[in-house]
Amino acid sequence: MMSLTSNDFLTTRAWHRAVVGGKDMILRNTSALEFLELFGGYMREKRIEVYAKKSDEYENIECYVVDSFNGIDYIRFGDVLCTSVNQTFNDMLSDFNSVDEQSLVEGLSRYYYTHGTSFNGLVIKPENVKYFNSVKDWAIKYHSEE
């Protein structure tokens, strides 16, 4: 069974609120970037990525099951939980070889241009610096070439 999809809503944020709002889930990766408005999302999107303490009944909610939310840096927006900007980027960089590269690069680019053409404020873990350095120039150029 599938949950509601982005086609049913005017904004990605409204879709995320409707599907995960009030649930024991934390938006992560591309879904977090969308909710944080660092990535615009995709047309006709169906998949939502979350941290959860158990799997969900909906096949399009990709649950990364954890025992506890301790150690996950997240923000509460009303009844929606979302990983922080730093947590989101570090999660994506730590899974660099299977992450959605488009959303990662666009997210880093939006961060850069909305923070005075700087990555100041981002705290990249030492184990993720290599991957961050491999995409940061691409992210800087991403919006300047549009």
N, CA, C and O atoms as CSV, one atom per row, in Angstrom:
chain,resi,resn,atom,element,x,y,z
A,1,MET,N,N,0.849,-1.174,0.000
A,1,MET,CA,C,0.000,0.000,0.000
A,1,MET,C,C,0.899,1.243,0.000
A,1,MET,O,O,1.957,1.258,0.629
A,2,MET,N,N,0.467,2.261,-0.701
A,2,MET,CA,C,1.242,3.483,-0.804
A,2,MET,C,C,0.533,4.619,-0.084
A,2,MET,O,O,-0.695,4.711,-0.093
A,3,SER,N,N,1.323,5.481,0.538
A,3,SER,CA,C,0.756,6.667,1.188
A,3,SER,C,C,0.395,7.689,0.122
A,3,SER,O,O,0.545,7.433,-1.072
A,4,LEU,N,N,-0.071,8.822,0.552
A,4,LEU,CA,C,-0.288,9.935,-0.362
A,4,LEU,C,C,1.044,10.267,-1.041
A,4,LEU,O,O,2.109,10.005,-0.481
A,5,THR,N,N,0.987,10.837,-2.232
A,5,THR,CA,C,2.209,11.222,-2.939
A,5,THR,C,C,2.233,12.734,-3.110
A,5,THR,O,O,1.254,13.418,-2.813
A,6,SER,N,N,3.350,13.245,-3.586
A,6,SER,CA,C,3.493,14.699,-3.752
A,6,SER,C,C,2.479,15.266,-4.746
A,6,SER,O,O,2.170,16.456,-4.690
A,7,ASN,N,N,1.961,14.444,-5.649
A,7,ASN,CA,C,0.959,14.918,-6.619
A,7,ASN,C,C,-0.312,15.414,-5.940
A,7,ASN,O,O,-1.058,16.209,-6.513
A,8,ASP,N,N,-0.553,14.950,-4.734
A,8,ASP,CA,C,-1.779,15.294,-4.019
A,8,ASP,C,C,-1.704,16.645,-3.311
A,8,ASP,O,O,-2.675,17.061,-2.679
A,9,PHE,N,N,-0.555,17.342,-3.406
A,9,PHE,CA,C,-0.335,18.568,-2.633
A,9,PHE,C,C,0.305,19.660,-3.477
A,9,PHE,O,O,0.950,19.383,-4.489
A,10,LEU,N,N,0.117,20.907,-3.047
A,10,LEU,CA,C,0.735,22.034,-3.736
A,10,LEU,C,C,2.219,22.159,-3.407
A,10,LEU,O,O,3.002,22.613,-4.241
A,11,THR,N,N,2.611,21.761,-2.202
A,11,THR,CA,C,4.014,21.876,-1.804
A,11,THR,C,C,4.516,20.560,-1.220
A,11,THR,O,O,3.743,19.741,-0.723
A,12,THR,N,N,5.815,20.386,-1.296
A,12,THR,CA,C,6.434,19.198,-0.710
A,12,THR,C,C,6.284,19.210,0.804
A,12,THR,O,O,6.070,18.168,1.423
A,13,ARG,N,N,6.398,20.400,1.398
A,13,ARG,CA,C,6.240,20.505,2.858
A,13,ARG,C,C,4.858,20.043,3.301
A,13,ARG,O,O,4.729,19.332,4.298
A,14,ALA,N,N,3.827,20.443,2.563
A,14,ALA,CA,C,2.460,20.025,2.903
A,14,ALA,C,C,2.329,18.505,2.799
A,14,ALA,O,O,1.676,17.876,3.632
A,15,TRP,N,N,2.938,17.929,1.793
A,15,TRP,CA,C,2.924,16.469,1.616
A,15,TRP,C,C,3.603,15.785,2.798
A,15,TRP,O,O,3.052,14.846,3.372
A,16,HIS,N,N,4.795,16.250,3.164
A,16,HIS,CA,C,5.501,15.646,4.291
A,16,HIS,C,C,4.708,15.782,5.592
A,16,HIS,O,O,4.643,14.843,6.385
A,17,ARG,N,N,4.109,16.951,5.807
A,17,ARG,CA,C,3.291,17.145,7.018
A,17,ARG,C,C,2.143,16.138,7.061
A,17,ARG,O,O,1.866,15.547,8.105
A,18,ALA,N,N,1.484,15.950,5.933
A,18,ALA,CA,C,0.325,15.053,5.889
A,18,ALA,C,C,0.714,13.593,6.118
A,18,ALA,O,O,-0.029,12.843,6.752
A,19,VAL,N,N,1.869,13.193,5.608
A,19,VAL,CA,C,2.251,11.790,5.674
A,19,VAL,C,C,2.965,11.432,6.981
A,19,VAL,O,O,2.672,10.391,7.569
A,20,VAL,N,N,3.892,12.270,7.445
A,20,VAL,CA,C,4.666,11.897,8.635
A,20,VAL,C,C,4.349,12.740,9.868
A,20,VAL,O,O,4.838,12.443,10.958
A,21,GLY,N,N,3.555,13.765,9.714
A,21,GLY,CA,C,3.202,14.611,10.851
A,21,GLY,C,C,2.561,13.808,11.970
A,21,GLY,O,O,1.618,13.049,11.743
A,22,GLY,N,N,3.079,13.980,13.181
A,22,GLY,CA,C,2.532,13.287,14.338
A,22,GLY,C,C,3.012,11.859,14.499
A,22,GLY,O,O,2.669,11.202,15.482
A,23,LYS,N,N,3.795,11.365,13.555
A,23,LYS,CA,C,4.314,9.998,13.653
A,23,LYS,C,C,5.691,10.016,14.290
A,23,LYS,O,O,6.371,11.042,14.300
A,24,ASP,N,N,6.092,8.880,14.817
A,24,ASP,CA,C,7.391,8.727,15.462
A,24,ASP,C,C,8.445,8.486,14.380
A,24,ASP,O,O,9.045,7.414,14.302
A,25,MET,N,N,8.657,9.518,13.539
A,25,MET,CA,C,9.573,9.447,12.399
A,25,MET,C,C,10.293,10.783,12.273
A,25,MET,O,O,9.760,11.831,12.636
A,26,ILE,N,N,11.516,10.724,11.749
A,26,ILE,CA,C,12.294,11.932,11.490
A,26,ILE,C,C,12.653,11.944,10.010
A,26,ILE,O,O,13.287,11.012,9.516
A,27,LEU,N,N,12.254,12.988,9.309
A,27,LEU,CA,C,12.635,13.111,7.905
A,27,LEU,C,C,14.153,13.126,7.791
A,27,LEU,O,O,14.833,13.724,8.625
A,28,ARG,N,N,14.686,12.473,6.766
A,28,ARG,CA,C,16.139,12.405,6.578
A,28,ARG,C,C,16.483,12.501,5.094
A,28,ARG,O,O,15.620,12.375,4.225
A,29,ASN,N,N,17.768,12.727,4.831
A,29,ASN,CA,C,18.330,12.763,3.487
A,29,ASN,C,C,17.540,13.694,2.561
A,29,ASN,O,O,17.258,14.834,2.929
A,30,THR,N,N,17.185,13.221,1.374
A,30,THR,CA,C,16.515,14.085,0.394
A,30,THR,C,C,15.212,14.644,0.947
A,30,THR,O,O,14.893,15.808,0.703
A,31,SER,N,N,14.459,13.846,1.680
A,31,SER,CA,C,13.194,14.333,2.251
A,31,SER,C,C,13.443,15.480,3.224
A,31,SER,O,O,12.672,16.439,3.262
A,32,ALA,N,N,14.511,15.389,4.008
A,32,ALA,CA,C,14.855,16.485,4.930
A,32,ALA,C,C,15.253,17.731,4.150
A,32,ALA,O,O,14.832,18.835,4.494
A,33,LEU,N,N,16.061,17.566,3.101
A,33,LEU,CA,C,16.445,18.726,2.287
A,33,LEU,C,C,15.218,19.406,1.699
A,33,LEU,O,O,15.154,20.634,1.646
A,34,GLU,N,N,14.250,18.622,1.261
A,34,GLU,CA,C,13.010,19.189,0.727
A,34,GLU,C,C,12.276,19.971,1.814
A,34,GLU,O,O,11.847,21.103,1.590
A,35,PHE,N,N,12.135,19.370,2.978
A,35,PHE,CA,C,11.404,20.024,4.060
A,35,PHE,C,C,12.116,21.289,4.534
A,35,PHE,O,O,11.471,22.275,4.891
A,36,LEU,N,N,13.449,21.255,4.536
A,36,LEU,CA,C,14.245,22.417,4.936
A,36,LEU,C,C,14.347,23.465,3.821
A,36,LEU,O,O,14.969,24.513,3.989
A,37,GLU,N,N,13.725,23.158,2.690
A,37,GLU,CA,C,13.689,24.027,1.510
A,37,GLU,C,C,15.075,24.302,0.940
A,37,GLU,O,O,15.364,25.394,0.450
A,38,LEU,N,N,15.926,23.274,1.017
A,38,LEU,CA,C,17.243,23.343,0.395
A,38,LEU,C,C,17.272,22.577,-0.922
A,38,LEU,O,O,18.242,22.669,-1.675
A,39,PHE,N,N,16.220,21.829,-1.198
A,39,PHE,CA,C,16.075,21.093,-2.455
A,39,PHE,C,C,14.612,21.155,-2.849
A,39,PHE,O,O,13.726,20.915,-2.028
A,40,GLY,N,N,14.363,21.480,-4.116
A,40,GLY,CA,C,12.997,21.661,-4.597
A,40,GLY,C,C,12.198,20.385,-4.765
A,40,GLY,O,O,10.971,20.428,-4.840
A,41,GLY,N,N,12.869,19.262,-4.823
A,41,GLY,CA,C,12.159,17.993,-4.983
A,41,GLY,C,C,11.964,17.626,-6.438
A,41,GLY,O,O,12.447,18.309,-7.341
A,42,TYR,N,N,11.246,16.532,-6.647
A,42,TYR,CA,C,10.995,16.002,-7.974
A,42,TYR,C,C,9.501,15.992,-8.250
A,42,TYR,O,O,8.690,15.878,-7.331
A,43,MET,N,N,9.148,16.113,-9.514
A,43,MET,CA,C,7.744,15.999,-9.916
A,43,MET,C,C,7.269,14.568,-9.668
A,43,MET,O,O,8.016,13.611,-9.871
A,44,ARG,N,N,6.047,14.437,-9.237
A,44,ARG,CA,C,5.411,13.134,-9.016
A,44,ARG,C,C,6.196,12.236,-8.059
A,44,ARG,O,O,6.263,11.020,-8.238
A,45,GLU,N,N,6.772,12.850,-7.065
A,45,GLU,CA,C,7.581,12.103,-6.103
A,45,GLU,C,C,6.687,11.254,-5.204
A,45,GLU,O,O,5.590,11.658,-4.819
A,46,LYS,N,N,7.189,10.076,-4.888
A,46,LYS,CA,C,6.423,9.149,-4.053
A,46,LYS,C,C,7.172,8.751,-2.795
A,46,LYS,O,O,6.544,8.438,-1.784
A,47,ARG,N,N,8.502,8.755,-2.830
A,47,ARG,CA,C,9.320,8.215,-1.746
A,47,ARG,C,C,9.622,9.277,-0.688
A,47,ARG,O,O,9.954,10.420,-1.002
A,48,ILE,N,N,9.497,8.866,0.567
A,48,ILE,CA,C,9.874,9.698,1.709
A,48,ILE,C,C,10.867,8.888,2.529
A,48,ILE,O,O,10.630,7.719,2.831
A,49,GLU,N,N,11.991,9.525,2.891
A,49,GLU,CA,C,13.025,8.866,3.684
A,49,GLU,C,C,12.939,9.348,5.127
A,49,GLU,O,O,12.891,10.549,5.391
A,50,VAL,N,N,12.919,8.394,6.059
A,50,VAL,CA,C,12.793,8.739,7.475
A,50,VAL,C,C,13.654,7.835,8.340
A,50,VAL,O,O,14.004,6.720,7.955
A,51,TYR,N,N,13.989,8.350,9.534
A,51,TYR,CA,C,14.441,7.507,10.630
A,51,TYR,C,C,13.163,7.102,11.347
A,51,TYR,O,O,12.265,7.924,11.533
A,52,ALA,N,N,13.078,5.856,11.744
A,52,ALA,CA,C,11.898,5.381,12.470
A,52,ALA,C,C,12.324,4.274,13.426
A,52,ALA,O,O,13.356,3.629,13.239
A,53,LYS,N,N,11.514,4.074,14.440
A,53,LYS,CA,C,11.803,3.013,15.408
A,53,LYS,C,C,11.229,1.676,14.968
A,53,LYS,O,O,11.521,0.642,15.567
A,54,LYS,N,N,10.410,1.697,13.920
A,54,LYS,CA,C,9.872,0.473,13.332
A,54,LYS,C,C,9.482,0.767,11.887
A,54,LYS,O,O,9.308,1.926,11.509
A,55,SER,N,N,9.348,-0.263,11.097
A,55,SER,CA,C,8.941,-0.096,9.699
A,55,SER,C,C,7.528,0.451,9.624
A,55,SER,O,O,6.747,0.323,10.567
A,56,ASP,N,N,7.214,1.051,8.513
A,56,ASP,CA,C,5.898,1.639,8.310
A,56,ASP,C,C,5.073,0.764,7.375
A,56,ASP,O,O,5.617,-0.040,6.618
A,57,GLU,N,N,3.770,0.928,7.436
A,57,GLU,CA,C,2.880,0.140,6.590
A,57,GLU,C,C,2.938,0.554,5.123
A,57,GLU,O,O,2.558,-0.226,4.251
A,58,TYR,N,N,3.402,1.755,4.839
A,58,TYR,CA,C,3.417,2.251,3.465
A,58,TYR,C,C,4.735,1.908,2.776
A,58,TYR,O,O,5.817,2.150,3.311
A,59,GLU,N,N,4.619,1.348,1.592
A,59,GLU,CA,C,5.805,0.908,0.860
A,59,GLU,C,C,6.670,2.062,0.360
A,59,GLU,O,O,7.855,1.864,0.093
A,60,ASN,N,N,6.113,3.245,0.229
A,60,ASN,CA,C,6.893,4.372,-0.276
A,60,ASN,C,C,7.553,5.191,0.830
A,60,ASN,O,O,8.220,6.186,0.547
A,61,ILE,N,N,7.375,4.787,2.076
A,61,ILE,CA,C,8.095,5.429,3.175
A,61,ILE,C,C,9.280,4.535,3.496
A,61,ILE,O,O,9.131,3.447,4.053
A,62,GLU,N,N,10.460,5.020,3.130
A,62,GLU,CA,C,11.690,4.261,3.325
A,62,GLU,C,C,12.200,4.514,4.739
A,62,GLU,O,O,12.712,5.591,5.044
A,63,CYS,N,N,12.056,3.523,5.582
A,63,CYS,CA,C,12.417,3.651,6.995
A,63,CYS,C,C,13.825,3.131,7.240
A,63,CYS,O,O,14.149,1.988,6.914
A,64,TYR,N,N,14.645,3.979,7.813
A,64,TYR,CA,C,15.941,3.566,8.335
A,64,TYR,C,C,15.687,3.336,9.814
A,64,TYR,O,O,15.638,4.280,10.603
A,65,VAL,N,N,15.525,2.075,10.180
A,65,VAL,CA,C,15.075,1.733,11.530
A,65,VAL,C,C,16.226,1.856,12.526
A,65,VAL,O,O,17.314,1.318,12.323
A,66,VAL,N,N,15.951,2.580,13.606
A,66,VAL,CA,C,16.908,2.779,14.694
A,66,VAL,C,C,16.231,2.401,16.010
A,66,VAL,O,O,15.005,2.432,16.119
A,67,ASP,N,N,17.032,2.048,16.996
A,67,ASP,CA,C,16.479,1.709,18.314
A,67,ASP,C,C,15.994,2.950,19.052
A,67,ASP,O,O,15.029,2.906,19.814
A,68,SER,N,N,16.692,4.063,18.805
A,68,SER,CA,C,16.413,5.291,19.536
A,68,SER,C,C,16.771,6.490,18.659
A,68,SER,O,O,17.586,6.379,17.744
A,69,PHE,N,N,16.160,7.624,18.944
A,69,PHE,CA,C,16.507,8.848,18.229
A,69,PHE,C,C,17.663,9.584,18.907
A,69,PHE,O,O,18.075,10.650,18.450
A,70,ASN,N,N,18.183,9.017,19.995
A,70,ASN,CA,C,19.361,9.605,20.647
A,70,ASN,C,C,20.511,9.601,19.654
A,70,ASN,O,O,20.720,8.614,18.948
A,71,GLY,N,N,21.246,10.679,19.596
A,71,GLY,CA,C,22.367,10.785,18.675
A,71,GLY,C,C,21.985,11.306,17.310
A,71,GLY,O,O,22.856,11.535,16.470
A,72,ILE,N,N,20.692,11.501,17.069
A,72,ILE,CA,C,20.233,12.097,15.809
A,72,ILE,C,C,19.846,13.537,16.114
A,72,ILE,O,O,18.965,13.788,16.936
A,73,ASP,N,N,20.501,14.475,15.455
A,73,ASP,CA,C,20.216,15.889,15.660
A,73,ASP,C,C,19.027,16.268,14.774
A,73,ASP,O,O,19.135,16.263,13.547
A,74,TYR,N,N,17.912,16.590,15.392
A,74,TYR,CA,C,16.714,16.912,14.620
A,74,TYR,C,C,16.008,18.144,15.187
A,74,TYR,O,O,16.247,18.575,16.315
A,75,ILE,N,N,15.131,18.683,14.350
A,75,ILE,CA,C,14.364,19.888,14.678
A,75,ILE,C,C,12.883,19.520,14.602
A,75,ILE,O,O,12.472,18.724,13.758
A,76,ARG,N,N,12.105,20.100,15.476
A,76,ARG,CA,C,10.653,19.906,15.446
A,76,ARG,C,C,10.014,21.115,14.771
A,76,ARG,O,O,10.237,22.253,15.184
A,77,PHE,N,N,9.226,20.866,13.740
A,77,PHE,CA,C,8.439,21.889,13.061
A,77,PHE,C,C,6.975,21.515,13.279
A,77,PHE,O,O,6.409,20.751,12.496
A,78,GLY,N,N,6.360,22.042,14.329
A,78,GLY,CA,C,5.003,21.621,14.662
A,78,GLY,C,C,5.022,20.147,15.013
A,78,GLY,O,O,5.685,19.741,15.968
A,79,ASP,N,N,4.289,19.331,14.238
A,79,ASP,CA,C,4.254,17.896,14.526
A,79,ASP,C,C,5.145,17.077,13.586
A,79,ASP,O,O,5.015,15.855,13.508
A,80,VAL,N,N,6.059,17.765,12.866
A,80,VAL,CA,C,6.989,17.076,11.969
A,80,VAL,C,C,8.402,17.168,12.541
A,80,VAL,O,O,8.852,18.241,12.943
A,81,LEU,N,N,9.088,16.043,12.572
A,81,LEU,CA,C,10.484,16.000,12.986
A,81,LEU,C,C,11.350,15.883,11.736
A,81,LEU,O,O,11.038,15.119,10.822
A,82,CYS,N,N,12.444,16.649,11.704
A,82,CYS,CA,C,13.313,16.687,10.529
A,82,CYS,C,C,14.762,16.790,10.994
A,82,CYS,O,O,15.063,17.554,11.911
A,83,THR,N,N,15.656,16.033,10.375
A,83,THR,CA,C,17.062,16.153,10.747
A,83,THR,C,C,17.533,17.582,10.518
A,83,THR,O,O,17.063,18.266,9.609
A,84,SER,N,N,18.468,18.024,11.354
A,84,SER,CA,C,19.049,19.361,11.205
A,84,SER,C,C,19.840,19.423,9.907
A,84,SER,O,O,20.119,18.394,9.291
A,85,VAL,N,N,20.195,20.615,9.501
A,85,VAL,CA,C,20.993,20.783,8.284
A,85,VAL,C,C,22.301,19.998,8.392
A,85,VAL,O,O,22.664,19.264,7.472
A,86,ASN,N,N,23.008,20.150,9.512
A,86,ASN,CA,C,24.278,19.430,9.672
A,86,ASN,C,C,24.088,17.924,9.669
A,86,ASN,O,O,24.852,17.205,9.025
A,87,GLN,N,N,23.091,17.442,10.372
A,87,GLN,CA,C,22.812,15.994,10.407
A,87,GLN,C,C,22.487,15.493,9.005
A,87,GLN,O,O,22.979,14.446,8.584
A,88,THR,N,N,21.657,16.245,8.287
A,88,THR,CA,C,21.243,15.836,6.938
A,88,THR,C,C,22.442,15.699,6.016
A,88,THR,O,O,22.618,14.666,5.370
A,89,PHE,N,N,23.273,16.744,5.953
A,89,PHE,CA,C,24.417,16.676,5.049
A,89,PHE,C,C,25.409,15.597,5.477
A,89,PHE,O,O,25.955,14.899,4.623
A,90,ASN,N,N,25.650,15.445,6.758
A,90,ASN,CA,C,26.571,14.395,7.214
A,90,ASN,C,C,26.026,13.002,6.923
A,90,ASN,O,O,26.782,12.112,6.532
A,91,ASP,N,N,24.733,12.804,7.107
A,91,ASP,CA,C,24.131,11.512,6.772
A,91,ASP,C,C,24.333,11.198,5.291
A,91,ASP,O,O,24.717,10.087,4.925
A,92,MET,N,N,24.069,12.192,4.453
A,92,MET,CA,C,24.175,11.976,3.007
A,92,MET,C,C,25.627,11.746,2.597
A,92,MET,O,O,25.906,10.877,1.770
A,93,LEU,N,N,26.539,12.505,3.159
A,93,LEU,CA,C,27.953,12.331,2.822
A,93,LEU,C,C,28.487,10.991,3.319
A,93,LEU,O,O,29.359,10.400,2.682
A,94,SER,N,N,27.973,10.506,4.451
A,94,SER,CA,C,28.447,9.221,4.976
A,94,SER,C,C,27.958,8.042,4.134
A,94,SER,O,O,28.516,6.948,4.210
A,95,ASP,N,N,26.929,8.263,3.342
A,95,ASP,CA,C,26.392,7.229,2.444
A,95,ASP,C,C,26.541,7.690,0.995
A,95,ASP,O,O,25.669,7.462,0.157
A,96,PHE,N,N,27.666,8.342,0.727
A,96,PHE,CA,C,27.903,9.055,-0.532
A,96,PHE,C,C,27.672,8.201,-1.777
A,96,PHE,O,O,27.137,8.701,-2.767
A,97,ASN,N,N,28.051,6.961,-1.754
A,97,ASN,CA,C,27.969,6.129,-2.959
A,97,ASN,C,C,26.548,5.690,-3.310
A,97,ASN,O,O,26.321,5.187,-4.411
A,98,SER,N,N,25.597,5.867,-2.413
A,98,SER,CA,C,24.224,5.492,-2.758
A,98,SER,C,C,23.214,6.602,-2.519
A,98,SER,O,O,22.007,6.371,-2.590
A,99,VAL,N,N,23.695,7.796,-2.240
A,99,VAL,CA,C,22.807,8.917,-1.963
A,99,VAL,C,C,22.336,9.570,-3.277
A,99,VAL,O,O,22.967,9.403,-4.321
A,100,ASP,N,N,21.243,10.300,-3.212
A,100,ASP,CA,C,20.744,11.059,-4.361
A,100,ASP,C,C,21.674,12.266,-4.564
A,100,ASP,O,O,21.569,13.276,-3.868
A,101,GLU,N,N,22.577,12.133,-5.526
A,101,GLU,CA,C,23.597,13.149,-5.766
A,101,GLU,C,C,22.991,14.490,-6.166
A,101,GLU,O,O,23.490,15.540,-5.762
A,102,GLN,N,N,21.931,14.465,-6.948
A,102,GLN,CA,C,21.276,15.697,-7.381
A,102,GLN,C,C,20.798,16.507,-6.181
A,102,GLN,O,O,21.053,17.709,-6.102
A,103,SER,N,N,20.115,15.862,-5.257
A,103,SER,CA,C,19.593,16.596,-4.100
A,103,SER,C,C,20.734,17.061,-3.198
A,103,SER,O,O,20.665,18.154,-2.635
A,104,LEU,N,N,21.779,16.254,-3.052
A,104,LEU,CA,C,22.921,16.645,-2.228
A,104,LEU,C,C,23.603,17.887,-2.788
A,104,LEU,O,O,23.854,18.841,-2.051
A,105,VAL,N,N,23.900,17.884,-4.069
A,105,VAL,CA,C,24.600,19.022,-4.685
A,105,VAL,C,C,23.723,20.263,-4.680
A,105,VAL,O,O,24.193,21.353,-4.355
A,106,GLU,N,N,22.453,20.110,-5.038
A,106,GLU,CA,C,21.561,21.270,-5.024
A,106,GLU,C,C,21.374,21.799,-3.603
A,106,GLU,O,O,21.332,23.011,-3.395
A,107,GLY,N,N,21.264,20.911,-2.639
A,107,GLY,CA,C,21.123,21.327,-1.249
A,107,GLY,C,C,22.335,22.092,-0.755
A,107,GLY,O,O,22.196,23.132,-0.111
A,108,LEU,N,N,23.525,21.583,-1.055
A,108,LEU,CA,C,24.750,22.291,-0.675
A,108,LEU,C,C,24.838,23.642,-1.379
A,108,LEU,O,O,25.275,24.629,-0.787
A,109,SER,N,N,24.429,23.682,-2.627
A,109,SER,CA,C,24.461,24.946,-3.377
A,109,SER,C,C,23.521,25.983,-2.763
A,109,SER,O,O,23.899,27.139,-2.574
A,110,ARG,N,N,22.311,25.566,-2.458
A,110,ARG,CA,C,21.366,26.510,-1.820
A,110,ARG,C,C,21.874,26.973,-0.464
A,110,ARG,O,O,21.732,28.142,-0.104
A,111,TYR,N,N,22.462,26.056,0.279
A,111,TYR,CA,C,23.035,26.450,1.568
A,111,TYR,C,C,24.104,27.517,1.341
A,111,TYR,O,O,24.105,28.549,2.012
A,112,TYR,N,N,24.993,27.275,0.419
A,112,TYR,CA,C,26.108,28.177,0.129
A,112,TYR,C,C,25.601,29.580,-0.241
A,112,TYR,O,O,26.096,30.578,0.283
A,113,TYR,N,N,24.628,29.650,-1.131
A,113,TYR,CA,C,24.146,30.954,-1.602
A,113,TYR,C,C,23.202,31.647,-0.623
A,113,TYR,O,O,23.023,32.862,-0.702
A,114,THR,N,N,22.603,30.910,0.285
A,114,THR,CA,C,21.749,31.553,1.297
A,114,THR,C,C,22.527,31.883,2.561
A,114,THR,O,O,21.963,32.421,3.515
A,115,HIS,N,N,23.811,31.568,2.578
A,115,HIS,CA,C,24.668,31.870,3.727
A,115,HIS,C,C,25.854,32.738,3.301
A,115,HIS,O,O,26.990,32.529,3.727
A,116,GLY,N,N,25.548,33.725,2.442
A,116,GLY,CA,C,26.560,34.708,2.053
A,116,GLY,C,C,27.713,34.117,1.277
A,116,GLY,O,O,28.869,34.462,1.523
A,117,THR,N,N,27.415,33.228,0.339
A,117,THR,CA,C,28.409,32.504,-0.458
A,117,THR,C,C,29.484,31.881,0.429
A,117,THR,O,O,30.681,32.110,0.255
A,118,SER,N,N,29.012,31.090,1.379
A,118,SER,CA,C,29.911,30.470,2.343
A,118,SER,C,C,29.302,29.169,2.865
A,118,SER,O,O,28.082,29.017,2.934
A,119,PHE,N,N,30.165,28.255,3.222
A,119,PHE,CA,C,29.735,27.041,3.909
A,119,PHE,C,C,29.918,27.182,5.414
A,119,PHE,O,O,29.773,26.208,6.152
A,120,ASN,N,N,30.238,28.400,5.874
A,120,ASN,CA,C,30.370,28.639,7.315
A,120,ASN,C,C,29.087,28.224,8.009
A,120,ASN,O,O,27.994,28.491,7.511
A,121,GLY,N,N,29.212,27.591,9.126
A,121,GLY,CA,C,28.050,27.108,9.864
A,121,GLY,C,C,27.822,25.624,9.665
A,121,GLY,O,O,27.237,24.965,10.524
A,122,LEU,N,N,28.283,25.082,8.527
A,122,LEU,CA,C,28.190,23.644,8.319
A,122,LEU,C,C,29.291,22.969,9.119
A,122,LEU,O,O,30.450,23.381,9.076
A,123,VAL,N,N,28.922,21.945,9.835
A,123,VAL,CA,C,29.906,21.184,10.601
A,123,VAL,C,C,29.971,19.796,9.961
A,123,VAL,O,O,29.126,18.935,10.205
A,124,ILE,N,N,30.994,19.613,9.144
A,124,ILE,CA,C,31.174,18.338,8.447
A,124,ILE,C,C,32.096,17.459,9.285
A,124,ILE,O,O,33.191,17.869,9.667
A,125,LYS,N,N,31.635,16.254,9.558
A,125,LYS,CA,C,32.436,15.314,10.348
A,125,LYS,C,C,33.712,14.951,9.589
A,125,LYS,O,O,33.707,14.875,8.360
A,126,PRO,N,N,34.809,14.726,10.326
A,126,PRO,CA,C,36.095,14.412,9.681
A,126,PRO,C,C,36.007,13.271,8.655
A,126,PRO,O,O,36.646,13.328,7.605
A,127,GLU,N,N,35.227,12.255,8.959
A,127,GLU,CA,C,35.120,11.116,8.034
A,127,GLU,C,C,34.359,11.446,6.753
A,127,GLU,O,O,34.371,10.663,5.803
A,128,ASN,N,N,33.687,12.620,6.725
A,128,ASN,CA,C,32.920,13.018,5.537
A,128,ASN,C,C,33.587,14.124,4.729
A,128,ASN,O,O,33.099,14.479,3.656
A,129,VAL,N,N,34.681,14.667,5.219
A,129,VAL,CA,C,35.339,15.806,4.556
A,129,VAL,C,C,35.775,15.463,3.136
A,129,VAL,O,O,35.638,16.285,2.230
A,130,LYS,N,N,36.296,14.265,2.937
A,130,LYS,CA,C,36.745,13.847,1.599
A,130,LYS,C,C,35.587,13.941,0.591
A,130,LYS,O,O,35.763,14.459,-0.512
A,131,TYR,N,N,34.423,13.446,0.972
A,131,TYR,CA,C,33.266,13.475,0.069
A,131,TYR,C,C,32.742,14.900,-0.103
A,131,TYR,O,O,32.362,15.296,-1.205
A,132,PHE,N,N,32.724,15.667,0.983
A,132,PHE,CA,C,32.311,17.064,0.898
A,132,PHE,C,C,33.209,17.825,-0.079
A,132,PHE,O,O,32.720,18.558,-0.938
A,133,ASN,N,N,34.511,17.647,0.056
A,133,ASN,CA,C,35.453,18.333,-0.839
A,133,ASN,C,C,35.286,17.914,-2.291
A,133,ASN,O,O,35.579,18.694,-3.197
A,134,SER,N,N,34.821,16.701,-2.524
A,134,SER,CA,C,34.642,16.229,-3.901
A,134,SER,C,C,33.420,16.843,-4.589
A,134,SER,O,O,33.334,16.824,-5.817
A,135,VAL,N,N,32.475,17.386,-3.815
A,135,VAL,CA,C,31.275,17.980,-4.433
A,135,VAL,C,C,31.111,19.480,-4.175
A,135,VAL,O,O,30.247,20.110,-4.785
A,136,LYS,N,N,31.908,20.056,-3.298
A,136,LYS,CA,C,31.653,21.456,-2.934
A,136,LYS,C,C,31.842,22.411,-4.098
A,136,LYS,O,O,31.062,23.355,-4.230
A,137,ASP,N,N,32.846,22.211,-4.954
A,137,ASP,CA,C,33.026,23.112,-6.104
A,137,ASP,C,C,31.864,22.979,-7.084
A,137,ASP,O,O,31.412,23.968,-7.660
A,138,TRP,N,N,31.394,21.774,-7.264
A,138,TRP,CA,C,30.242,21.527,-8.120
A,138,TRP,C,C,29.014,22.247,-7.541
A,138,TRP,O,O,28.235,22.851,-8.279
A,139,ALA,N,N,28.854,22.177,-6.231
A,139,ALA,CA,C,27.732,22.847,-5.570
A,139,ALA,C,C,27.824,24.357,-5.725
A,139,ALA,O,O,26.810,25.016,-5.955
A,140,ILE,N,N,29.017,24.914,-5.603
A,140,ILE,CA,C,29.205,26.358,-5.750
A,140,ILE,C,C,28.821,26.802,-7.156
A,140,ILE,O,O,28.209,27.856,-7.329
A,141,LYS,N,N,29.171,26.015,-8.148
A,141,LYS,CA,C,28.898,26.373,-9.548
A,141,LYS,C,C,27.463,26.055,-9.964
A,141,LYS,O,O,26.978,26.583,-10.964
A,142,TYR,N,N,26.799,25.219,-9.225
A,142,TYR,CA,C,25.472,24.704,-9.612
A,142,TYR,C,C,24.479,25.819,-9.951
A,142,TYR,O,O,23.908,25.810,-11.042
A,143,HIS,N,N,24.262,26.756,-9.066
A,143,HIS,CA,C,23.302,27.832,-9.328
A,143,HIS,C,C,23.895,28.971,-10.130
A,143,HIS,O,O,23.147,29.735,-10.739
A,144,SER,N,N,25.199,29.113,-10.153
A,144,SER,CA,C,25.800,30.203,-10.917
A,144,SER,C,C,25.771,29.927,-12.413
A,144,SER,O,O,25.954,30.843,-13.215
A,145,GLU,N,N,25.542,28.672,-12.797
A,145,GLU,CA,C,25.506,28.297,-14.219
A,145,GLU,C,C,24.101,28.220,-14.781
A,145,GLU,O,O,23.930,27.952,-15.970
A,146,GLU,N,N,23.097,28.449,-13.960
A,146,GLU,CA,C,21.716,28.321,-14.437
A,146,GLU,C,C,21.329,29.491,-15.314
A,146,GLU,O,O,20.201,29.549,-15.803
